[in-house]
Amino acid sequence: MEGLGAIFVIAIIIGVVFLMRWLGAWMLRIDEVINIQSEILKELKKRN
């Protein structure tokens, strides 16, 4: 039973880390910048 509790705690910690990364990217609008950069890269590839 102790092993299950440890796995549960580790899963919660990993979930919190991913949630914080997602919220940070959303708040700083990093995700929009990455999307715009990928669109620019696609346009450059089309022209070459």
C-alpha positions as CSV (number, residue, x, y, z in Angstrom):
1,M,0.0,0.0,0.0
2,E,2.9,2.4,0.7
3,G,4.2,1.9,-2.9
4,L,0.8,3.0,-4.3
5,G,0.8,6.1,-2.1
6,A,4.3,7.0,-3.3
7,I,3.3,6.6,-6.9
8,F,0.2,8.7,-6.3
9,V,2.3,11.5,-4.8
10,I,4.8,11.4,-7.7
11,A,1.9,11.5,-10.2
12,I,0.5,14.6,-8.4
13,I,3.9,16.4,-8.4
14,I,4.3,15.7,-12.2
15,G,0.8,16.9,-12.8
16,V,1.4,20.1,-10.9
17,V,4.7,20.7,-12.8
18,F,3.0,20.3,-16.2
19,L,0.0,22.5,-15.1
20,M,2.4,25.3,-14.0
21,R,4.4,25.0,-17.3
22,W,1.1,25.2,-19.3
23,L,-0.2,28.2,-17.2
24,G,3.2,30.0,-17.5
25,A,3.2,29.5,-21.3
26,W,-0.4,30.7,-21.5
27,M,0.2,33.8,-19.4
28,L,3.3,34.8,-21.2
29,R,1.7,34.1,-24.6
30,I,4.6,31.9,-25.6
31,D,2.2,29.4,-27.2
32,E,1.0,32.1,-29.7
33,V,4.6,33.1,-30.5
34,I,5.5,29.5,-31.3
35,N,2.4,29.2,-33.5
36,I,3.3,32.3,-35.4
37,Q,6.9,31.1,-35.9
38,S,5.7,27.8,-37.2
39,E,3.5,29.6,-39.7
40,I,6.4,31.8,-40.9
41,L,8.5,28.6,-41.3
42,K,5.9,27.0,-43.4
43,E,5.7,30.0,-45.7
44,L,9.4,30.1,-46.1
45,K,9.5,26.4,-47.0
46,K,6.8,27.0,-49.6
47,R,8.8,29.8,-51.3
48,N,12.0,27.8,-51.5
